[in-house]
Amino acid sequence: EPEEHDTIHIESLLNKTTSVSFKLTNRLNKKSNFKAHFSKDSDHDFSGTLFNLVSPKEGEMLGFGAEPTTFILSFTPLEYKMKFAKLIIETDEYYWSFIVKGEYHNFKATSKKK
């Protein structure tokens, strides 16, 4: 299995969904069908079924030099703990993998000075 291509960080408030997006370019000069999913060992906050966590899950990636494909990742922290996932995007010819780190936003209220 190839090494991860990059690490994606997502930060969100507890029980609130935050999304990030990135673009991926096909390496071939022709169109390629792709599938995107999280590995089975990913934390539940990423691989749960209550909401769409990676979009699109499948489709067609245009050839090299054309418009890249935009992927959107969503994360909803359910506890005060860092979560990890492995996002896999694959075509018949290529395989990309990304480590996704999700954590809750450590919101700190500030007090007014009098």
N, C-alpha and C positions, 0 to 999 in steps of 0.2 A: 504494500500500500504506500503511495507516495506521501512525502511530507506535506504539511499544511502550507498553503500559499500565503496566508496572512492571518491576522487576528483581528476580530471585529469586537468592539466594546459597545455595550448598550447600558444606559443607566436610566432608571425610572423610579417613580414614587411607588410605594407599596400598594399593591392591588390596582395599579394604573398601567395601561399599556403605552409603551413608547415604541416607535418604529424608526428604523434607519434604512437607508437605501445605498446601493452601490451598483456600478455598471461592470459588465463582464463582456469581453470581446472574443468572438470565435477565432480560433487560430487557423481555420481552414478557409479557403476562398469560396466555399460552397455553404449552403444552408445546412444546419444540423439540428436534429431533434434533441431536446435535453429533458432531464428530470432533475429536480432539486428536492432534497429531503434532509432531515436530521438523522444522524446515526442512532441506532437502537439504544446505545448507552448514554445518550444525551439526557440531561436533567429534564424532569416533567414540565417545567415552566416553558421549555422550548418545544417539546415534542407532544404536548397535550393536544386534545382535540376540541377544546372549547372555542378556539378562534384560529384564524389562518395565520400561521407563524412564519411561513416563507411563501412569498408570492412573486412570480408565478411558480407553481409546483412542476409544471411541464409546459413545453411549447417548442417554438422553433427559434433557434439562434441564427441570425443572418450571417453571411460570409464575412471574412476579414475585410476591413475597410468600410463596411457598412455601419449603420447605427448599432452601438452595443446594446445588449439586453440589460434592462434595469431589474434588479432584485430588491425586494423589500422584506426586512426581517422585523418581527415584532416580539416584544418581551414584556411579560407581566410578572414582576416579583411577588411571590406569595408569602415570603418570609425574609427576615433580615439576614440573608446569606448569599454569597456569591454563587452563581449558577454557571455551568459550563455545558457547551454543546459542540458538536462537530457538524457543520453544514457541508453536504456533499452535492456537487453539481456535476452531472456527467452526461456525455454524449457517447455515441458508439466509438469515437476516436479519442476523446480527451476526458480527463477526470480532474476536477478542482476540489480542494477541501479547505475549509476555513475553521479555525477555532473561534467560537463565539463565547464571549464572557459577558454575563449579565449581572448587574447588581442594583440594589435599591439605591435611590438618591438619598444621601444623608442630609436631609433638610434640617437646618437649624434656625429656629425663630430668633429674631433679634429684638431686643427690647429698646424702647424709646428712652433716651436720656432726658432727664428733666433739669 
